[in-house]
Amino acid sequence: MEIAILIWIICGIVAAIIGNQKGEGCAGFILGVVLGPIGILLALGSKGNRKQCPFCKEMIHREALVCPRCQREMPAPPTTPTPAK
């Protein structure tokens, strides 16, 4: 019984490490503890809170204004016009 609990905790730690690299460490830990090895797979498949740089295709933080790899400015998100009243 103790070995099963230890394996689930290890899965939580591994999923937390993977999630931390994607900006979702706590969610990765919870997935790993609750779902075990399946949680690790879900953490691996998660996109996290990152987006792809349109210039170099590197995964960067969603709030980044400049890509740390290619040093280019991110385009401004499109704004929706407010309807006139």
C-alpha positions in Angstrom: 0.0 0.0 0.0 2.8 2.4 0.9 4.5 1.7 -2.5 1.3 2.7 -4.4 1.1 6.0 -2.4 4.8 6.7 -3.1 4.3 6.0 -6.8 1.3 8.4 -6.9 3.3 11.1 -5.1 6.2 10.6 -7.5 3.8 11.0 -10.4 2.6 14.2 -8.9 6.1 15.6 -8.6 7.1 14.6 -12.1 3.8 16.2 -13.5 4.5 19.3 -11.4 8.0 19.6 -12.9 6.5 19.3 -16.4 3.7 21.7 -15.6 6.1 24.2 -14.1 8.0 24.4 -17.4 4.7 25.2 -19.0 3.6 27.7 -16.3 1.1 25.3 -14.7 3.0 23.7 -11.9 0.2 23.4 -9.4 -2.2 22.0 -11.9 0.4 19.5 -13.0 0.9 18.3 -9.5 -2.8 17.8 -8.9 -3.1 15.9 -12.2 -0.2 13.7 -11.3 -1.5 12.9 -7.8 -5.1 12.3 -8.8 -4.5 10.4 -12.1 -1.0 9.0 -11.5 0.8 8.1 -14.8 -2.1 9.3 -16.9 -1.6 12.7 -15.2 2.0 12.8 -16.4 0.8 12.2 -20.0 -1.8 14.9 -19.7 0.8 17.3 -18.3 3.1 16.5 -21.3 0.3 17.1 -23.7 -0.8 20.4 -22.1 0.0 23.6 -24.0 0.1 25.6 -20.7 -0.2 29.3 -20.7 2.2 29.8 -23.6 1.7 30.8 -27.2 3.9 30.3 -30.2 6.0 33.1 -31.6 4.8 33.9 -35.1 8.3 34.5 -36.3 10.6 31.7 -34.8 7.8 29.3 -33.6 9.3 29.2 -30.1 6.8 28.7 -27.2 6.8 31.9 -25.1 4.7 33.3 -22.3 1.3 34.5 -23.4 1.9 38.0 -21.9 5.4 38.4 -23.5 5.8 41.6 -25.6 9.2 40.5 -27.0 10.3 37.0 -27.9 13.3 36.0 -25.8 14.7 33.9 -28.7 14.4 36.1 -31.8 14.0 39.4 -29.9 11.1 40.5 -32.2 8.1 42.4 -30.8 4.9 40.5 -30.7 2.1 41.9 -32.8 -0.7 43.6 -30.8 -3.8 41.5 -30.4 -6.7 42.6 -32.6 -9.1 44.9 -30.8 -12.9 44.6 -31.4 -14.7 47.8 -32.0 -17.3 48.8 -29.4 -20.8 49.2 -30.8 -22.0 52.8 -31.0 -25.0 53.6 -28.8 
